Amino acid sequence: MLIVYSFFVILQTNMKVLSNIKLFALKVLRAQATKYTIVCLLGVLIVGFLDENSVWSHFKNKQRISDLEEEIAKYTSDYERDQAQIRELNRNPKAMEKIARERYFMKADDEDIFVLSDDDREAKPIVSNEAAE
């Protein structure tokens, strides 16, 4: 009976030691997990936002590229329109006369031009020099 009792005492002592070891291992693992979590969060922060090659910079550069591609398309269409207009001016002298009349209000010697405007400006009263003095 004494042998069985001593066996249980030894087993109980070993259980206490094992539970202490288990608690110590959990504390160490929690500390390690906390360290790894902090390092991982810092890594994500640096790679995501702070680095010059970050995900945020990559996103901004993608937006800039799409804006520049739209601008290129706009300028290409303007260029093609202007080239067509230059070809028309070289081919047809009447087209040059039409542009001079429409844009620059040029006229032939025997013509009068009346410009009608849709501006909503108020007419300024004419003040003579005598009234101003």
Backbone bond lengths (Angstrom), bond angles and torsions (degrees), N, CA, C in turn:
res aa  C-N    CA-C-N  psi(-1)  N-CA   C-N-CA  omega(-1)  CA-C   N-CA-C  phi
1 M - - - 1.426 - - 1.523 110.65 -
2 L 1.297 114.74 -36.01 1.443 119.56 178.84 1.521 111.25 -64.02
3 I 1.276 115.57 -35.06 1.467 120.15 179.69 1.536 109.74 -67.52
4 V 1.302 116.78 -41.45 1.462 120.49 179.50 1.523 109.61 -66.53
5 Y 1.323 117.18 -41.91 1.455 119.95 179.48 1.526 111.14 -64.03
6 S 1.289 118.20 -44.17 1.462 121.03 178.63 1.534 111.00 -64.87
7 F 1.319 115.32 -34.95 1.463 118.80 177.07 1.541 110.46 -62.21
8 F 1.352 116.67 -43.35 1.468 120.17 179.38 1.525 111.42 -67.92
9 V 1.308 117.59 -35.39 1.465 120.72 177.80 1.532 109.86 -65.90
10 I 1.298 116.54 -44.55 1.463 121.14 178.30 1.531 109.52 -63.63
11 L 1.314 116.16 -42.20 1.472 120.48 179.30 1.527 110.85 -63.89
12 Q 1.321 116.71 -40.94 1.469 120.58 178.81 1.531 110.61 -65.42
13 T 1.291 116.49 -41.40 1.465 121.04 178.62 1.524 109.96 -64.11
14 N 1.306 114.69 -42.90 1.477 118.93 178.01 1.525 111.04 -64.01
15 M 1.301 117.16 -35.27 1.464 121.08 178.62 1.522 110.19 -66.03
16 K 1.338 116.61 -40.18 1.459 119.54 177.81 1.526 110.41 -64.88
17 V 1.306 115.45 -42.44 1.467 119.85 178.89 1.520 109.30 -64.23
18 L 1.328 117.03 -43.46 1.467 120.32 179.75 1.530 111.47 -64.33
19 S 1.332 117.75 -39.17 1.462 119.51 178.67 1.534 110.22 -68.73
20 N 1.339 117.24 -36.37 1.464 119.74 175.27 1.523 111.40 -64.56
21 I 1.328 116.00 -41.83 1.474 120.51 177.20 1.524 109.71 -63.54
22 K 1.316 115.36 -41.03 1.471 119.89 178.86 1.531 110.79 -63.06
23 L 1.326 117.80 -44.60 1.461 121.19 177.69 1.525 111.37 -63.02
24 F 1.334 116.32 -42.25 1.463 119.88 177.67 1.537 111.05 -61.79
25 A 1.332 116.62 -43.33 1.467 121.41 179.79 1.532 110.36 -63.38
26 L 1.321 117.58 -39.69 1.467 120.84 178.32 1.524 111.38 -65.51
27 K 1.338 117.23 -40.64 1.468 120.59 177.28 1.522 110.61 -62.91
28 V 1.331 115.99 -43.57 1.463 119.94 179.13 1.526 110.06 -64.03
29 L 1.326 116.13 -43.85 1.464 119.28 -179.91 1.524 111.60 -64.86
30 R 1.338 117.24 -38.32 1.464 119.86 176.92 1.522 110.80 -63.85
31 A 1.326 115.65 -42.91 1.474 119.33 178.72 1.523 109.87 -63.86
32 Q 1.312 117.34 -43.20 1.467 120.98 178.80 1.532 110.28 -64.73
33 A 1.332 116.02 -42.83 1.460 119.89 179.95 1.515 110.19 -63.46
34 T 1.322 117.58 -39.04 1.460 121.07 178.05 1.528 110.40 -64.45
35 K 1.332 115.84 -43.05 1.469 119.15 178.36 1.527 110.63 -62.09
36 Y 1.325 116.65 -46.57 1.464 120.26 -179.38 1.526 111.12 -64.62
37 T 1.317 116.58 -37.44 1.467 120.42 178.69 1.519 110.23 -64.14
38 I 1.322 117.11 -44.60 1.466 120.36 178.95 1.520 110.93 -63.65
39 V 1.329 116.67 -43.62 1.474 120.02 179.29 1.521 110.69 -63.57
40 C 1.328 117.07 -41.97 1.474 120.07 179.06 1.522 111.46 -64.71
41 L 1.335 117.52 -42.25 1.463 120.34 178.31 1.524 111.31 -64.04
42 L 1.317 117.17 -41.67 1.476 119.55 176.59 1.525 110.77 -63.11
43 G 1.326 116.96 -40.44 1.466 120.42 178.05 1.515 111.76 -61.96
44 V 1.329 116.47 -44.69 1.470 120.54 178.31 1.523 110.48 -63.57
45 L 1.315 117.25 -40.41 1.461 121.35 178.65 1.525 110.98 -62.77
46 I 1.314 116.94 -45.23 1.469 120.32 -179.12 1.519 110.54 -66.75
47 V 1.327 116.68 -48.87 1.465 119.94 -178.08 1.520 111.27 -68.50
48 G 1.314 116.98 -34.38 1.460 120.21 -175.54 1.508 114.32 -80.39
49 F 1.334 117.76 -35.30 1.462 118.28 -169.78 1.529 115.28 -132.53
50 L 1.307 119.48 -35.17 1.458 120.41 -168.46 1.523 114.60 -92.57
51 D 1.280 119.02 -28.46 1.458 122.71 -176.21 1.519 110.54 -73.19
52 E 1.341 117.01 155.23 1.466 118.71 178.37 1.529 111.97 -71.27
53 N 1.319 117.26 -20.40 1.467 121.98 176.13 1.523 110.71 -106.30
54 S 1.308 117.29 33.18 1.459 121.62 -174.91 1.528 111.44 -74.64
55 V 1.297 113.93 169.58 1.465 120.55 177.94 1.527 109.34 -63.93
56 W 1.325 116.50 -38.13 1.468 121.20 178.75 1.525 110.74 -62.50
57 S 1.324 117.57 -45.24 1.471 121.35 177.64 1.520 110.42 -63.88
58 H 1.316 116.02 -39.33 1.465 120.42 178.47 1.527 110.39 -61.75
59 F 1.326 117.04 -42.81 1.464 121.50 178.36 1.528 110.78 -63.78
60 K 1.343 117.44 -44.85 1.464 120.71 179.19 1.525 110.88 -63.42
61 N 1.334 116.94 -39.63 1.467 119.92 178.87 1.522 111.46 -66.48
62 K 1.331 117.58 -37.45 1.473 120.36 176.19 1.523 110.61 -62.28
63 Q 1.342 117.11 -41.89 1.463 120.24 177.83 1.522 110.46 -63.89
64 R 1.317 117.04 -43.30 1.475 121.79 179.68 1.526 110.29 -61.79
65 I 1.331 116.75 -40.56 1.464 120.71 179.12 1.525 110.25 -63.46
66 S 1.328 117.81 -43.54 1.473 119.78 -179.93 1.531 110.43 -65.54
67 D 1.346 117.48 -38.60 1.469 119.93 176.86 1.531 110.76 -63.67
68 L 1.326 116.76 -42.27 1.469 120.29 -179.96 1.528 111.32 -67.88
69 E 1.335 117.41 -35.00 1.463 119.20 177.06 1.526 111.23 -66.16
70 E 1.338 116.61 -37.60 1.473 119.81 175.27 1.530 110.37 -64.31
71 E 1.316 116.17 -40.49 1.461 120.45 178.92 1.529 110.83 -65.26
72 I 1.328 116.47 -39.85 1.468 120.57 177.34 1.524 109.88 -61.90
73 A 1.326 117.29 -43.58 1.463 120.74 179.46 1.529 110.60 -62.41
74 K 1.327 117.27 -40.68 1.465 121.53 178.67 1.527 110.74 -62.86
75 Y 1.348 115.85 -47.94 1.462 119.08 -178.74 1.530 112.02 -68.21
76 T 1.317 116.70 -31.58 1.464 119.63 176.87 1.522 110.32 -66.48
77 S 1.328 117.30 -42.85 1.468 119.41 178.49 1.537 110.62 -66.72
78 D 1.337 117.23 -38.64 1.475 119.68 175.89 1.527 110.88 -62.18
79 Y 1.329 116.08 -41.74 1.466 120.75 179.82 1.529 110.91 -63.18
80 E 1.328 116.28 -44.94 1.465 119.43 179.82 1.526 111.09 -64.29
81 R 1.339 116.93 -40.15 1.463 120.32 177.28 1.536 111.19 -62.63
82 D 1.326 116.45 -43.70 1.457 120.27 179.67 1.529 111.73 -66.86
83 Q 1.324 117.25 -38.21 1.465 120.38 177.37 1.527 110.90 -63.79
84 A 1.325 116.66 -40.68 1.467 119.67 177.55 1.526 110.38 -63.92
85 Q 1.333 116.07 -39.08 1.461 119.64 179.18 1.532 110.60 -67.36
86 I 1.318 118.47 -38.51 1.472 121.52 177.58 1.524 110.32 -65.03
87 R 1.336 116.87 -42.43 1.474 119.45 177.49 1.519 110.86 -61.28
88 E 1.336 116.08 -40.59 1.467 120.41 179.17 1.530 110.48 -65.24
89 L 1.312 117.30 -41.35 1.468 120.21 179.24 1.524 111.33 -65.83
90 N 1.320 118.06 -37.61 1.464 121.32 178.24 1.525 111.80 -70.04
91 R 1.311 116.94 -32.03 1.455 121.58 -176.93 1.534 112.01 -84.57
92 N 1.324 117.57 -34.92 1.458 120.70 -170.40 1.532 110.21 -128.70
93 P 1.338 118.78 109.03 1.470 120.49 179.26 1.529 112.70 -66.75
94 K 1.315 118.89 -23.68 1.471 121.54 177.67 1.531 110.66 -66.28
95 A 1.331 117.27 -30.17 1.460 120.68 178.76 1.527 110.23 -65.73
96 M 1.350 117.17 -36.99 1.459 120.37 177.61 1.528 110.31 -65.36
97 E 1.321 116.06 -40.61 1.460 120.18 178.10 1.532 110.26 -64.20
98 K 1.324 117.25 -40.38 1.456 121.37 179.47 1.534 110.96 -62.11
99 I 1.327 117.32 -44.31 1.462 120.93 179.30 1.522 110.57 -65.46
100 A 1.338 117.30 -40.80 1.467 120.37 178.98 1.522 110.59 -62.29
101 R 1.319 117.19 -38.96 1.463 120.11 -179.77 1.532 111.16 -71.52
102 E 1.327 117.83 -44.26 1.465 120.95 -174.10 1.523 112.83 -74.88
103 R 1.312 116.78 -45.05 1.463 119.30 -173.38 1.526 113.63 -89.41
104 Y 1.307 116.93 -36.26 1.469 119.47 -171.38 1.525 112.72 -113.63
105 F 1.318 117.33 7.52 1.463 124.29 175.96 1.531 112.31 53.07
106 M 1.324 116.38 39.07 1.466 120.32 176.05 1.518 107.89 -82.69
107 K 1.334 115.07 156.04 1.459 118.89 -176.81 1.519 109.65 -143.06
108 A 1.311 113.72 164.09 1.461 119.45 174.02 1.532 107.85 -81.02
109 D 1.327 117.46 168.42 1.457 121.13 -176.18 1.521 112.82 -63.49
110 D 1.319 117.46 -33.17 1.466 119.96 -175.67 1.524 113.10 -96.91
111 E 1.358 118.86 19.11 1.460 121.77 -176.97 1.526 111.11 -117.30
112 D 1.316 114.37 153.84 1.461 121.83 170.17 1.525 107.10 -119.35
113 I 1.328 116.89 141.06 1.467 121.21 -178.38 1.511 108.49 -114.94
114 F 1.316 114.73 132.15 1.455 121.85 175.21 1.525 107.05 -116.41
115 V 1.327 116.43 122.41 1.458 121.35 -179.97 1.514 107.96 -100.75
116 L 1.327 115.49 119.09 1.464 121.65 177.82 1.520 107.69 -101.30
117 S 1.321 115.02 130.02 1.448 119.51 -176.07 1.523 109.70 -119.25
118 D 1.332 115.31 147.08 1.456 121.08 177.08 1.525 111.53 -99.54
119 D 1.314 118.31 11.64 1.466 121.51 -179.27 1.510 110.10 -66.50
120 D 1.311 116.21 143.53 1.459 121.81 -179.87 1.534 110.56 -100.43
121 R 1.288 116.85 45.41 1.460 120.28 178.48 1.519 109.97 -83.66
122 E 1.329 114.55 146.53 1.463 118.55 177.23 1.526 108.74 -83.43
123 A 1.307 115.28 141.51 1.468 119.96 179.17 1.521 109.20 -72.34
124 K 1.332 115.63 133.85 1.461 120.11 179.33 1.535 108.07 -87.31
125 P 1.304 117.58 136.13 1.476 119.61 178.96 1.524 109.84 -69.65
126 I 1.294 114.95 143.49 1.470 120.95 178.63 1.516 107.69 -82.02
127 V 1.302 116.82 126.06 1.453 122.17 -179.76 1.529 107.50 -112.13
128 S 1.315 116.58 126.98 1.464 119.46 179.71 1.512 109.63 -79.32
129 N 1.307 116.79 160.98 1.463 121.82 -179.24 1.525 111.59 -63.60
130 E 1.318 117.76 -33.79 1.468 120.55 -177.86 1.521 110.46 -67.93
131 A 1.329 118.38 -37.76 1.464 120.77 -179.30 1.520 111.54 -73.17
132 A 1.334 116.55 -28.66 1.443 120.91 -179.22 1.520 111.70 -73.42
133 E 1.325 117.15 -30.14 1.467 120.57 -178.81 1.475 108.48 -80.18
